[in-house]
Amino acid sequence: MSSSPNSDEERKLDFNPLLLAGSGNRKSAFLPYKPTTTVLTNLQRGNTEANIPSEICLNFHEKTGQGEITEEQVRAEKTVDSVDSNNYTPLHWACYYGQLSSVQILINCGANPNREAIDMVSPLLLAAAGGHHEIVRLLIQKGAKVNHMNVEGNTALMYAAAGNHPHTCNELLTRGANFTETNEDGETAYSLAVKNQSNLAQAVLENYITSLLMS
């Protein structure tokens, strides 16, 4: 299985990447939809071709996640930050599926990089959870709050660390991510990396902490 073109090395996870606190009492902050076809999934995995049956009619959010939008199409919408039933904007979808071109178009058209969906999920959290470090960089450059927390206190760095995305961790750390933040279970990005055996992310965090101590 190939990884998305701008993501860290893919790794099978035994946890929900957007439900780290794990209290079990609150609805998951993870995107609730599962595509009923393989169209979005194949493209998210980095496949260069996807045969889309003619009977499939994708809405604008799905087209954004597929990476098949133009600036003209975005500007034809009533608002660039239109929401679906879970308050996810097209930018949330593009970040979740790792569609850098869609993210660039949406940002150029005025999409809010800090728009919160259900459970205070921001586009940056979704990009970090997927290891889409180029998208993470772009979002922060355009004003995304690097230390934003969802309703359970999880940050982008926590998701990147738990998911073993070293490039994303490095991107976040160099742009001001606070590695000492804790979620409501008292877990930090480093403890989540250790807990989930995310060795590559753990090494990045250790090197960063060591460099601070030696400076």
Secondary structure, DSSP 8 states (H G I E B T S, - for coil): ----TTS------SS-TT--S--SSS---S-----SSSHHHHHHTT-S-----TT----HHHHHHHT---HHHHHHSS-TT---TTS--HHHHHHHTT-HHHHHHHHHTT--TT---GGG--HHHHHHHTT-HHHHHHHHHTT--TT---TT---HHHHHHHTT-HHHHHHHHHTT--TT---TTS--HHHHHHHTT-HHHHHHHHHHHHHHHH-
